[in-house]
């Protein structure tokens, strides 16, 4: 195996070692390497075994018994000719016998080769039973037997043969306690066949739906003359090469694009257009169209037009750079900033990253471009985060050059409850690079800063005078450290402190010569500090948008604050309150409110960035669709502008409808898929393996048992290398000086569970069931931030002593987004993730830098997992086609009942209070203001209809609900005897949501002694 970036051969050594580990897992699962066992084989081996047919039929489990511990394996074939059919059959199997001492001994190999004929009625001339019985009898294996069966079926005028090896042994009894057959293999040869077409997948010019043979309770491997059953299904995916053109790749190094980018960009665009003419031109389509249907022709022509439009957008972005010198400078600074963030790990953009950046540049300078959502769609691990970071830095510098001296340029939102600390660190690194470049070039404005907007126990919403967090508790600040290292100098000695004078919780770098100096880092983790200082970029969880209905200072996310506090270091102020007459958020502040010094229209964010778009679905997507419209409404009301939305997604399935429902905008995907699987202008398949996927259907034992055994074997392999590196490396043809690298890269295993119960069970098993000490940690949404940071640091920089390192991570879905550890190269999945998109994202955590392997343990009693196992090869190679369409709607009356008060309260806090010039926090004040301003149920119905984006032709019923809600709200407001204490109490449908996930009512749980 050759690898362009493997000068010392460590990649090749890694793949060899990985294959060796995998062989050990399979051998241990089948018992191939053993002749004796101290444990009953049926309680130990979980591959290659067949239960007796009689025991399956008589099992109280019914049909589930055949799935859990099958009595047959087989191969479904489609003959190319009419029968009769001649078959060459080969059978191999072994048995285990108990010994008086309580041990078990394995028999010698039983094998049979049969030349048989299948008649037109399906009759098999020789089922091999006699040959097998003779050999079993000679070995003294009473009660054991097996035979081959053939079922002839017809599907749509095609004959199909199902050739099976069946264990026809007796049921276990006292004398023969185990009548399983082990290491069972069936081979079929000598039959000319035609391929099946997977009808569950739509026909497409890009993809091959054909399957040569289908396994029954097993996988199928091709042999030189036919097919052979396999106990696992193995699919290798190769690492892509990020350039697919005969012309030389343009120089996309950070150094070049930060100084003289235009010639290289011109070369890139010209190459893209040439490639399109070669692969998407009419001649190319005609040459490839043999066998295409009319629908496939139409699909290909539409795809060709989409690629042409993509290249045209590249031209448009390039022209903007040529004609706008400020945009060109911002583009150069972005490359320099990402160079700082890369810190030598990589020195250049990948062409597709630059392609997206160029195509998205009009979104920075053209307000009309906000009508389109630009979506990055590329394989996980390809560099999506750095791609949109480059765009955000370009927008930030362009803002500074054109007069936006402060305020939020981009609000980046992540749909998971827990935002990845690594993802946040990458943002901080890039923005630190941008700040250093801003200083270097003398660009005006406030320092470029980052806000971490999470709350919910991760970071505090505020630091009150009394309460929690306790401002006088010296241990308090350390609990809220988020940064893993200083983003300016990369020093890992970050300290936390609380500045009582400025009332700020600060990250401070301990390096004496840090480029930032000894000031607190420009990084804010307390919600109220984010409102006070409005950092240039805010990263946070999706849930926080709900605070627009509860926090007047959220106005700074959509428009200008009320002013600036006169006290140094106190930041921006908002609407007045009894405890803060000036609107300053520092407790007890006596300062006054000063002018802002920037036009109101410049305060609005230029971008809202949505990561992992595919996760916005079901009730969360429905609620968010209303709040997206609300945010658009507030921004337009306060500034007359609309934010540009950029998204990243793991799937294109239904993305047009999803974006329309969420944002009421068009969608533009980059890059467009190419004319063939895994091949486009931007990338092509390489010959270097990146990741091996292994589908496992355990037999006769639990999934938990299999996970434990596989992990035990994998850990044992690493320990064997530690104990005798010369022997292991020598046997694999690996330089012995690569041993330390292999121990580091394959000494930690990642276990994925769909539930917290699965995760915790895996962690406990590792600590109690292995014959040696295993250090295990959990990573779930409930893991405290301080623990997450500590675990990531240990994984990134492992202890020198292997025994002290982390050996196993048990993780939930939180691992699937933004957690990038090069040492994650082995994963065991306890069941398929709940969606295909989640599977794609989760499995991509493995093998990012070095070869990886993913064991997918299927819960074979679940229909979805059975179907996936049967077509596992296509599931891996054509994963995007298996992604479920995104279920989402904004036309939900239940959701409207939850969001109407949120929209009303957000308008009161961010619009009406500032128009009134006074707090509207009491019923009397609000009633008087609405009366004097002429605001009625009718006018507010119109405003809420716009705020929630329910002005479409199909929204009439929802508009009627809004009107009825508004009438009830105003009836309560004008009722002199109202029991409402606060404006939110006027809602006929309850209080505003505290989180966008607060869709379902809580269920009270009580207990009795």
N, C-alpha and C positions, 0 to 999 in steps of 0.2 A: 504494500500500500504506500503510495506517495502522497505527500501533502506539501503544498507550496510553503506553508508556514511551519514546517517541521524539520528545521535544519539539524537538530540533534537527535531525531528519531523518537522523541518521547511520545508523540501522538501514536505512532505505530506500536510502540511498546504498550501504551495504554489500551489500545484495541485488542492486542493479543492477550493481555492480562484479563480484560473484561470477558473475552470469549472463554478463557480458562475458568473464570469464576462461574459463568453461565453453565458450562459443562458440568461443573460440580453440583450446581443446584439441581439440574435435571437428573444426574446420576443418583443423588441423594433421594430425590423424589420417587425414582423408579426402583432403586436398590441395585442398579447395574454393577456397582463396584463391590458388592458384598456377597459372600457365600454363606455367612451365618449371621444371625441376629439374636440379640438378647430380648428384643421386643417383638410382640406379635406383628407380623408383616401387615396385616390389615389395619392395625392401629398406627402404622409408621409410614407406609408408602402411599403416595397420593397421585401418582401418575402411572400409566401403563397397566393398570389393574382392571380386571373384569369380574364382577360378581356373577354368581350362577343365575341362570335364567329363572330357575324355580324359586330361588330365594327372593328375587325381584318381584315375581308374580304374586307370591304369597306375603309380601311385605305389607304391614298395616299402613305404610305411607302411600300406598296406591301408586299413581303415575309419577309422583315425586321421587319414588325410589329409583326409577330408571334414570332420572336426571342426576340424582345425588351419587349413585353408585351403579353405573350402567353395566348391563350384561353383554353389550355388543359394541363394536366399533365398525364403521363402514365408510364406503366411498360411493357417492352418487355420480354416475357417468351418463353421458348422452352419446350413444353409438352413432357413428357416421354412416352406417349402412343398415339395411334391414337384416333381421336375424335369419337363421341362427347365428350366435356369436361364439367365437372361440376365445377362451380366457386362459392366461397363464397366471396361476395363483400361488403365492408364497405365504406361509404362515410361520410365525416364530412365537414361542411363549415359554414360560417357566412356571414352576410351582414351588411352594415352600411347605416343608414338613416339620411338625413339632418333634422334638427330641426328649428322651426321658429326663434329661437334666434341666428341662424348661427352656432350652434354647430352640432355635429354628434353623433348619438347613435348606439351602436353595438347591433345586434339582439342576441337572445339566440341561442344556438347551433342547427343546422339542421343536423340530422344524419339519415342514412338509412343503413340497412343491407339487402342484396339481395342474394338469392340463385338462380343462373341462370345457363342455359346450353348454351354452344356454339356448334352449329351444325357444321357438316363437311363443310358446305358452308359458315361458318362464322357468321351465324345468331345468335343473342343473344336473348334468350327467355324473358328476363326482363332487361330493361336498367335503371330501378330505377327512371325514369322521373316522374311517377305518384306519387310515395312515396315522392319524394323531393318537387313536386309541391303542394301536400297537405299541407306539413309543412310550406312551404313558404307562401301559401295562408292564413293559419291560423295566421301567423304573420303579415299579411297585407303588404307583400313585393311584390307589383305588378311589373310585368315585369321581374321578376327573375326566372330563371329555369336552370336546369342542367341535364345531363344524362351521362350514361356510354356507351362507344362504344368499340367494339372489331373488330380489323382488323386481318384477317387470311392471313398470308404470308407464302411463302415457300422459303427456301434457302438451296440449295444443298441437296435436298430430306428431309429436316427437316421442319416440321410445326413450325411456330412461331406465337404467339398471342401477339398483342399489345393492352393492356387494358388501356383505357383512360377515365378520367373524363373531360367532356367538359362543359364549361359555354355557355349554349344556350339562355341566357337572351337577351332581346331586346337591341337595341343600346341606349345609354344614350340620354335623351331628357330633356326638361325644367322641367317636373314633376319628372323625375327620373334621376338626373344628374350623378349618379354613379351606374352602373350595374355590377361592378366587384363583384366577389365572393372572400371572404377572409378566411384565415386560412384553406384553402382547403387541404384535405387529402384523398387519396385513398388507400385502403388495398385490396389485393387479397390473398385468402387462398383456401385450399382444392384441389390444383392442383399439381400433381406430375410433377416435372420438371427435365430436364438435363441441364448441364452447357453449356454456350457458350464458344468458344475458340477465343480469340482475335487474329485475323489473321494478324493484323498489326505488331504483335510481332513475331519474329522468334521462332521456336520450340527450346527448350533447356532442357537438363537434369536438370539444376539448378532451373528453374523457372516454376511456375504454371501460365498458360495463361487462366485458366478457370474463368468465371464470371457467377454467378448464375442468375442475372437479370440485365437489362439495363434500366436506367431511361430515360424518354422522357420529356425534360424541367425540370428535377428535379433529385434528387438523389434517391437511393433505400436503404431501411434498411430491414434486415431480421427480421421476427417475429417468434414466436414459430410455427406457422402453415403456414407461407407464406411470403408475402412481403408488405412493406408499403412505400409510397412516402415520401421523406424528402426534405426540402427546402434548405438544405446545404448538402454537402458531407464531412464527417469528417473522417480523417485518423490519427491515432496515431502512432508515431514511438517511439520505446523504446530506452533507453540508452544502448549502448553495454557494455558488460563485456569483459575486455581485457585479458582474459585467458580462454582457452577452452580445458582443459585436466584434467583427473581425478587425475593425479599426482600433488603434491604440486607445487605452482608457485615458480620459483626460486627467490632468493633475488636480485632484480634489483635496490635496493636503491643506491643512489649516493655514500653514505658512503662506501658500500661494493664494488661497481665496481670501485671506485677510489683507492682501496687498494688491494683487493684480488679477481679480477674478474673471473679468469679462472675456478674455480669450478662451479660457477653459470652459466657461459656461456656453460660449458659442459653439465650441467643439462638441460639448455634450448634446446640445439641442440638434445640431446637424446630424450627429450619429443616431439620435433617436428617430429623426425623420427618415433617414436612410434605412434604418432597421425596419421601420413601419412599412416602407414601400416594398422591402424584400419579403416580409413575412405576412403583411396584411393586404398587400396589393391584390388586384383582381386575378392576376396570373397565379399568385401563390395560393389563393383560395381555390381556384379551379384545380390546381395540381393536387390539393389535399382532399378534394370533395368526393372522391370515389365512395359510393355507398351512402352518401348523405341524403337525408330526407329534405323536403322543402323547408320544414321547420328548422332543421340544422343549418341550411343555407342562410335563412333569414337571421338566425342567431349569430352566425359568423359575420354577416354584413353589418349587423348592429354593433358587434364588438369591434370591428374594424373602424367604424365611424367613431366609436368612443375613444379608441387609441389616437386617431387623428385629432380629436378635440383635446386630448391630453397634451399632445405636442403643441397644439395651438396655444394652450394655456402657458406652456413653457415659454413660448415666444412672447406672450403678453407680459409675463413676469420679467423676462430679459429686457424688453423695451422699457419697462418701468425703471429698471436699474440704469439704463443708458440715459434716460431723460430726467431722472430725479437724483441729483447729486447727494441729497440728504439720505435718501433710501439706500444708495450705493454705500455711503459711509456706514450706515447702520448694518448693512449686510456684512461688510468687512469686519466690523466690531464683533458681530455674532460669531464668525469663524474663530476669531481670536479668543472669545470667551469660552467657546466649547473646547478649544485647545487647552486652555487652563483647566477646564473640568476634566478633560481626558487624562491629564497628568502623565502623559507618556504611554498610557495603555494602548492607545491608537493615535495615529497622527493625521488621519484623513477622514473626510466624509465618505460614506458609501454613495455611489451615484444616485441611488433612489432617494436618499435623504436630501441631497441637493436638489433633485428633481422636484420633490414635494415643496421644499422651501421656495424655490423659484416660482412654482405654479401658484403658491399661496400668497405671494407678495402683494398682488392687487388688493387683497383683503385688508392690508394695512392702510392703503391710500385711497381706496375707492369705497365710499359709504354704501353704494348699491350692491357691492359684493357681499354684504351682510345677509342678503336674502338666501345665500347658499351656504350650507354646512360642508366644510372640507373635512373629509374623513380619511385618516391614514389607515390603510389595511395592508399589513405585511406580517410575515411570519414572526411569532413571538421570539424575541432574541435578536431580531434584525436591526434594532436601534430606533424604535419608534419614539421612545422618551427623548433621546437626544435630538431627534428630528423636530418635534414640536418645541423643544427648548430653544433650538436655533431660531425658529420663527418668533417665539416670544421675546427673545433677546433683541432680535431685529426690530420688533414693534416697540420695545422699551426705548431703545436708543433713538428710533425715529420720533417717538413722543418727546424725548428730551430735546432733540434738535429742533422740533417744531413748536416748542413753547409749553408743553406739559411738564411742569417742574416738579410735580409731586402727585400723589394719589395712585390708585390701583390701575395698572395697565391690563392685567390678566387675572381672572379668578379661575383656578383650576380645581376641578371637583372629581373625586373618586367615589364610586358607588359602594365600596365596601365599608363596613362599620369602622374598620381600623386601617388607617393610612400607613403604608409601608414607610419605615424609617429610612430605608435605603433609597426609595423613590424621592423622599424629601431631601436627603443628602445630595442627590444628583441635581435637584433644583438649586439647592444652596451653592453647590460648586459652580454651576453655570452662571448664576447671578453674581457670585463673587468675581468671576472672570469678567463679567460685564462691568462691574463697578470699577475694577482696576483699569479697564480700558477707558471707561468714562473719565476717570481722573487723568489718565495718560494723555488723552486727546483734548482735555480741557472743556468737556461738554458740561453744560450747566445743569442745575436742578438738584434735588435732594439725592442723597446716596441711594443706590439701588438696594432694595431690601426684600425680605421674604417673610410672610406670615404663615404660621401653622395653625389652621382654623379647624380644630377637631373637638375639643371639650369632651364631655361624656366620660370624665374620669381620666382621659389621656392627658389633657392639659386643662388648667382651670379656666372657667368663664370670666372670673374676676378674682381679685384679692381684696376682700373687704377689710374694714378696720377691725371687726371682730367676727370670728367664725373660721371656716375652713375654705381655702388654705390659710393657715395661721401666719400672718406677716412677721411675727416675732419668733417663729420657730426656726432655729438655725438649720435644721435638717430639711426644711421644706423645699428650698430651691432645687436640691439634687434630684428630687423625685420627678421633676419635670424636664430633665435634660432630654432633648430630642436629637440634636446633632451628634453624629458619631465622631466627627473630627472638625477642626477649623476649616471652613471652605476656602480660606485665603492661603494658608501655609500648610495645611494638612496635619498639623499637630493634633495628636489624639488626646492631649491633656486639656480637656475642656472643663472649666469649673462653672458652677452656677452661683449666682448671688442675687439678693433682693436689694434694690436701691430704694430706701424709704423716701429719700428726698424727691425722686422722680416717680416713685411708686411703680417700678418696673422690675420684672423678673428677667434676668440677663444671662446669656451665654457669654463667657469670657474665655478668650484664648490665652493659654499660659506661656506661649512662645514669646521670648523677649524681642525677637526680630521679625515678628509677623508683619506683613505688608499692611494689615489693617490697623496696626498699632495696639495700644492697650485699652482702647475703648470697647464697650460691649459690642458684640457682633450684631450686624443689622438683621436680626432674626427675632421674631416675636411669636410667643406661644400662648399668651393670655388673650382671650377674646377681646377684653376691653382695651388692651394695648393695641390690638389690630385696628380697632375703631379709632383709637387716638392717633395712630401714626400712619394708617392707610399704606401698608407696605406695597411695593411695586407689583409684586406677585403674591397672591394668596393661594395656598394649596390647602385643601381640606376635604372633608367627607360631604357627600351629597346632602345628608340629613340637615346640615346647618342652614340651608335655605329657608327652613321653616321659621327661623328667628326673625325674618322680615316682618312677621306679624306680632312680635313681642319686644323687639329691641329698636328703639328709635335711632340708635347709632348705626344700624344696618343701612341707613340712608347713604353712608359713605361708599357702599358697594354699588350704588346706582347713580349717584350724583354728588353734588357738593355738600360737605358738612355745613353747619351753621356759621362757623368761624374758627379762629385760633385762640387758644387760651393765652392770656398775657404772661402766665407763669412759665419760665423756661423749662422745657422738657415735659410739659404736660400735654402737648399735642393739640389735636383738633377738638372742638366742642360741638355739641348738638342741641336738641331742644331742651329748654329749661325744665328743671324739676325742683321740688321743694328743697331737697338736700343739695342741689347744684344749680343755683339760680343762673349761672353763666353757661350751663350745659357742659361743663368740664366733667370728665369721668374720673378724675382723681378724687378720692374721698376727702371731704372737708376743704376743697380748694376755694380760695377767696378771690381768685383772679377774675378778670373781665374778659369779654369776648371781643377779639379783634377781627379785621377783615382777612379774607382768604388770599387775595393777591393773584387769582387766576380765574379766567372766565369760567362760568358755570358749565359750559358744554365740554370743557376739557377734563372734568372730574370723572366722567363716566369711564368704566373699563372699556378698552378697545376690544378685548377678547374674553369670551367664556370658553374654557377648554374642558371637554368632558372625556375623561379616560374610561376605557372599558364600556363603550356605549352599549354593547350587547347585553349588559347586566341590567339595563333600564327596561324592565319588562313587568308584566302582571300589575299588581296593585302599586308597586313602587313606581313603575313607569307612568301609570295613570295619574297618580298624585303629582309626580314631577312635571308632567305635561302642563298641568295647571299652574304650577309655580314657575315654570319656564316662561309662560305667557305673562305671569305677574311681574317677573323681573324685567321682561321687555317693556311692559306697560310703565313700570316705575322709572326705568331709565329714560324712556321717551318723554314722560311727564316732567322729569327734572332737568333733562339736558337736550331733548330734541334729537337724540341719537339712538342707535341700535347697535348692540354688541355683535361682533363677528364670532361665530361659534366654530370651533375646531374640535374634532373628535377622533378617537382611535377606537378600533373595534377588531375583534377576533373573527368576525364573520360578516359576510355580505348578505346573508339570508334575510330578505325582507327589509333591508335597510332603508329603501325609499319610503315605504309606509311608516316605518318606525320614526324616521326623522320628521316626516310630515306631521305625525301625531304629536311628537314631543315638542317640536320647535316651530311648526307651521312654516317650514322653509324647504327649499330644494336641497338635494344632496349631491355631492361630487366626491367620488371615491378616487383615491390615489394610492398605489398605481393601479391601473386597469389590469385585470387578468390577461395573460398572454394567450396565444393561440393553442398552446398545448399545456398539459399538466406540469406545474412547477417551472414553466419556461416563459419568460417575457424578455423585453429589452433590458429590464433591470436586474434579472438574475437567471441563472440556469443551473440545473443539477450538476453537482460535482461528483467525483468518484470516491470522495472521502466520507466514510460513515460518520454521522453525527450522533445517531441515537438508534438503539435497537428496542423494538416493542415486542414483548412476549405475552401472548394471551394464554392464560392458564384456566382450565376448568377442573378444579380439584375433584377427586373421586373418593367418596367414602369417609371424608373427614371434614371438619369445619374450616371455614375461611381463616379464622383466627389461628388454627393449628398450622395451616399452610404458610401464613405470613410469618409466624414464629420460626418455622423450620427453614424457610428460605433465607430469612435474615440471619439465622444462626449459621447457616452454611456460608453466606457471604462474609460475615464477620470472621468465621474460622479461616477462610481463604486468606484474608489480610493478615491474620495472626500467623498463619503458616509462612507467609512471605517474611514477616518480621523475624520469626524463629530461624529460618534457613533461606536467606535471600539468594545465596549462591546456587543452591539446588533448584529452587523455583524458577529463578531467572534463566538458569542454564537450560532447563527443560522447555522453556518457551522461546528461546533464542533472543532473550532480552538482555541488554547490558546490565550488569549487576548494579552499576551506579545509578540506574533509574529506579531502584527499589524505593528510596525515600519519596520520590515523586508519586509512585503508585500507591504507597501507603497513605500519603496525604490525600490524594484525589479519590481514593476508593475506600477510605477508612470510615466514612460517615454515610449512613443509610437514611433515606427519607421515606417515611411511611405516611401515606395519605389516607385519611378517613373521611367519609361523608358526614359523620356525626361526631360530636364531642365524645360520645361514648366509645366510638371506634378509636378515636385518637388516644384517649386515656387508657383504653385496654391495651393498645400497642405499647405505650410507654411502660405500663406496669409489667407486661410480659417480658419486655427487654430487661427489666431490672430484676426479675425473679425467675425466669424460665431458662436463661442461658447458662451454660456451664462455666462461664467466666464473667468477670465484672464488666458491665456495660453502662456507660454514662448516657442517659437518655434525657431529652428535654422535649417539652411541648410548645408548639406555636399555634395558638388559636386566637380568635377575636377577643377572648377573655384574658389572654396573657398580658400582665402589666407592662407598660412601656419600658420601664426600667429593666425588666427581665428580657424583653425583646432585644433591647440594645445590647445587653450583656451577652446574650446568645449569639447575636450576629457578629459581635466583636470576636468571640471565641471561634466561630466558624471561619471568619475571614483570616484570623491570625491564630491558628491552632497552637496549643501548647507543644513544647518540644518533646515531651514524654507522651507517647501514644496512649498510655494507660490513663493519663489525665485529660485527654481530649473528649469532646463530645463524639459519641459513636453512632447515635441514632436520634433523629428528629421525628417526632410524631406530630403531624400537622393537619389542619383543616383547610378550608378553601382560602384562608388568608394568605397561604403560601403561593397562591396561583397568580398573584398580581404584584409586580414590582419587587419581589424578593429575588435577588440575583446573586447567587453564591456559586463561584466556579467549582467549589468542592462538592456540590450536589450533582453526583453522577450516577447514583443508584436510587431507584424509587420502587417501592412496592405499594400498589393501589389496592386497598381492601374494598373491592367492588368498583364498578364504573361510577364516576361522578354523575351527578343528576342530569347534566346536559352535556352535549357534545362540545359546546364552546368551552365549558369548564374543563373538560378532558384535555382539549387542545392547550389551554392556558396552563393547566397544572403540569402536564407532562413536559411542557417546554421549560420547566424549571431545571430539568436534567440535561446534561450534555451541552451546556452553553459554550464552554471553552474546550473541554476534553470529551472523548467518546462517553456516552451514557447508555444506560439500560433501564427500561421501565417494565416491571412485571405487573400485568393487569389481571388481578384475581377476579374472575367472574362469579357472581352469585347466580349459578346456573339454573336456579328455580324461578328466576325473574325473566319474563318474556323478552323485555328489552335487551337484557344482557345475553340471553340465548341468541337473539337475532344478531347482535353485534359480534358475538364470538363466531358465528357462522360466516360472516363476511368481514372478518377482522382485517384482512389485507386491504380491501377497499376503504374500510373505515379509517385506516391510517393514511393511505396514499391519497385518498380523496376526501379527507376529513371535512372540508368546508361544505361538501354536498350533503353531509349527514347532520349539519347544524340545524336545529329546529327553528322554524320561523318564530320571530319575536312576537309573543302575544301581548298586545298593548292597545288601549283605547283611551281617549279622553272623554268619551261620551258615557260617563258613569254617574248616575244620580247619587249613588252612595258616596263616591269620591267628592262630588260637588257639595254634598252636605258637610263634608269635612273641610273643604278648601274655601268656601264662600266667606266664612268669618276670617280666615287667614288673609284673603284679599282685602276685605274691608278694614281690618286692623292695620295692615301694611299701608294702605292708603291714608289712614288716620295718622300713623306715626311718621311717614316719610313725605306726605304731600300736604294734608290738611293742617297739621300743627305748624308747619313753616309758613303756610299761607296765612294762618290766623295770627302768627307771631306770638303765640302763647301756648302753654300746655293744654291739651284737651284730654286730660286724664280723669275728669269727673263727668258724670251724666249731665249735670247742669251746664258745664262749660261746652260740652259737645252739642247739647240741644240748642244752646244759644247761637253757637257758631253756625250750625247747619241752617237755623232759621234765618240768620242775617245774610248768609251766603246764598240763600235760595236753593240749598241742596235738599232734594226730596227723594222719596222712594223711586220715583220715575227716573230722575237724573242719575241716582246711584246704581240703579239697575243697568243703565246704559254703560256706566263706568265699569261695573263689575263684569259685564258681558265682554267688554274689551280686555279687562285685566286678566280674565281667565281664558281668553281665546275661544269663546263659544259663539262666534258670529257667523258660523257656516250654515249652509242651507239645511243640514241635517240636525242642527242643534236647537230646533224650535222648542222641543220639550224641556231641554235644559234651561233655555232662556225663560220659559214660563216658571220653572222652579226658582230661578234667580229672582224673578219679579215677586213671587210669593214670599221668598225669604226676605227680600228687602222691605216689603210691606210689613211683615211681622217685626222686623228689626226696628223700623220707624215707629210702629205702634208701641213697642216697648219703650222706645226713646221718649216719645211724647206723652206717655202715660204718667200722670202726676203720682200715681200710687205704685210705680214700678219698684220691684224689690232688687233691681240690679244695682250693684255697688260700683262696678267698673264698666267701661264701655264694652269690653269683651263679653260681659254678662248679658248684654242685650241680644246676643245671637240666639235664634230659635233652634239652632242645631248644635249647640255646645261650644266649648272653648276652642281656640286655635290649636292646631297640631304642634306639639313640641318637637317632633321629628317627622320627616317625610315617611317614616316607616310606621307611624302610629295609625294604621288603617283599621286593624281589628280591635274590638273591645277586649279589655282584659277580663280574665276569668278568675273570680275569687277562689282561692284554695284554702280550705280549712282542715283542721285535724282534730281528732278526738283522742283523749287518753284511754 
